[in-house]
Amino acid sequence: MIFQWLTTGGQIALSCKREYGHKKKTMLKIQRSANGKVLFTLSGRIEAEDVAELQRIFSLETVDRHLVLDLKDITLVSRDAVKFLARCEGDSIKLDNCPAYIREWIEQEKAVTVSENGEPS
């Protein structure tokens, strides 16, 4: 995954594409507010290979920040991405504007995790 960093004031935009041929249309915009809120706005697709990079980016934020992930412009997610989003909620990262099909899939993954482990994730 290649990221192109674009910065303007308190915002950072990341555009990622695959190196091996076809372009992948994914965009991540990060906005930080004075009150400690960090808004991550994702658009396009979230696939398995994006999850590790998103985890890395989230881990760079300080503990006292309130993280919000805006999903209104997401068009496609993989199962790994859905599992990641479920873990985000478990880690108190708020999912804003989550499309209904993704929300339903997250709830199904949580139910599977509960039945497999005997306890909520």
LINSULDA-V788045 format. One record per backbone hydrogen bond with DSSP energy under -0.5 kcal/mol. NH is the residue of the N-H (numbers start at 0). CO is the residue of the C=O. E is the energy in kcal/mol with one decimal. If there is no record, write none. Layout:
BEGIN
NH_CO_E + NH_CO_E
END
This chain:
BEGIN
1_16_-1.4 + 3_14_-1.3 + 4_2_-0.6 + 5_12_-1.8 + 7_10_-2.0 + 10_7_-2.1 + 11_29_-2.2 + 12_5_-2.4 + 13_27_-4.0 + 14_3_-1.1 + 15_13_-0.5 + 15_25_-1.8 + 16_1_-1.0 + 20_18_-1.0 + 21_19_-0.8 + 24_22_-0.5 + 25_15_-0.9 + 25_23_-1.2 + 26_42_-2.1 + 27_13_-2.9 + 28_40_-2.6 + 29_11_-3.9 + 30_38_-2.5 + 31_9_-1.6 + 32_36_-2.7 + 35_32_-1.6 + 37_65_-2.7 + 38_30_-3.1 + 38_36_-0.5 + 39_37_-0.6 + 39_67_-3.3 + 40_28_-3.2 + 40_38_-0.6 + 41_39_-0.6 + 41_69_-2.3 + 42_26_-2.1 + 43_72_-2.5 + 44_24_-0.9 + 45_75_-2.2 + 49_46_-1.9 + 50_46_-0.9 + 50_47_-0.8 + 51_47_-0.6 + 52_48_-0.5 + 53_49_-2.5 + 54_50_-2.7 + 55_51_-2.2 + 56_52_-2.4 + 57_53_-2.7 + 58_54_-2.3 + 59_55_-0.8 + 59_56_-0.8 + 60_57_-1.5 + 64_61_-1.5 + 65_35_-2.3 + 66_64_-0.7 + 67_37_-2.6 + 68_93_-3.4 + 69_39_-3.2 + 69_67_-0.6 + 70_68_-0.6 + 70_95_-2.7 + 72_41_-0.8 + 73_70_-1.9 + 74_43_-3.6 + 75_43_-1.2 + 77_45_-1.8 + 81_77_-2.0 + 82_78_-2.5 + 83_79_-2.1 + 84_80_-2.5 + 85_81_-2.3 + 86_82_-2.1 + 87_83_-2.4 + 88_84_-2.0 + 89_85_-1.8 + 90_86_-1.5 + 90_87_-0.5 + 91_88_-1.7 + 92_87_-2.7 + 93_66_-2.0 + 93_91_-0.6 + 95_68_-2.4 + 95_93_-0.7 + 101_98_-0.6 + 102_98_-2.6 + 103_99_-2.6 + 104_100_-1.7 + 105_101_-2.7 + 106_102_-2.2 + 107_103_-2.1 + 108_104_-2.4 + 109_105_-2.4 + 110_106_-2.0 + 111_107_-2.2 + 112_108_-2.4 + 113_109_-2.3 + 114_110_-2.4 + 115_111_-2.4 + 116_112_-2.5 + 117_113_-2.6
END
